[in-house]
Amino acid sequence: MIISQQKRAENIAEYILYMWQIEDLIRAYDFNYELIKHELADQYQVDPSVKKDIQLWYEGLIDSMKSEQITNSGHLAFLVGLVEDLNDFHFRLIDSPHHSDYQVLYVDAIYNIGDFRKKMTVKEKISDMEVCLTVLYGFMLMKMKKRTISEDTSKAIETIRILVALLSQKFKDFEEGMIDL
């Protein structure tokens, strides 16, 4: 909870990726609240009231995942909504006359986004930002597992990483009222 609040305030993409990781952790712990409480929530060295909030946060996520029936795969509805918001913001930047820096990065990444979209095994069309975030999440998992990533794939992912980093910064600036579209 503490990390998620900080990430949400600082970087929307990192927040979404972090929350996807939390969803996967909850699944890995087979939704066992006591185990999650003991091995995750109780490890924070914080005030007891904050620790209780963290425990309740995990418990709430577990309950939400069960009620939304995403115990095997998928993402919480509020995260799906955030990805949609981020994608809408992405297209607003593309259409804006004030964000050519973003538009240049999008041109650099657009073919890579399309290539990765073609490789995804989903039935419905997925948005640019869902593709980008899924690619970055997969890249993170591959690095954690020490899997080899080709140079071409690394270069393609780098164009997406740079695009998403600027998008996240502009999203934060927009939320704080520092930029207009």
C-alpha positions, 0 to 999 in steps of 0.5 A: 500500500505504501509503495503503491501510493507513492508510485501512483503519485509519482508515475502512473505506468510504474503504479500500474505495473506494480499493481499487476505484480501485486495481483500476480503475487496474490495469485502465487500465494493462492489468495491465502490472506494469512500467508500474505499477511505474514510474508508480505504485509507484516514485513513492513517496519512501520507504525502498527496502525500503518501495518494494519492499513497495509493488511487491510489493503491486501485483504481488500485486493484479495476480496476484489480479485475474487469478486471480479472473478480474476483469480486466474488472470486479468486485472482489477477493474480500476486498473483496467480503467486507469490503462484506458485513461492513460490510453485516452491521454496518449491519444490526446497528446498525439492530437495536441499541437503542444506535444511534438516531443511526445509525437516524435517518440510515438513515431519511433515506437509505433511499429514496435507497438504494432509488432508486439500487438500482433504477437499477443494471443488475445482475441479482442483488439487491445489499446496502444497503452495496454500493449506497451504496459504488457510488453514492459511487464513481460520484459520485467518478468524476463529480466527477473527470470534471467531470460535472454532477450535479443538485441532487436527486442531490447531496442524495440522495448526501449522505444516503448519504455521511453514513450511510456516514461514521457507519457507518465511524466506528462500525465503527472504534470497534467494531473497537477495542472502544470500542462494543458492539452 
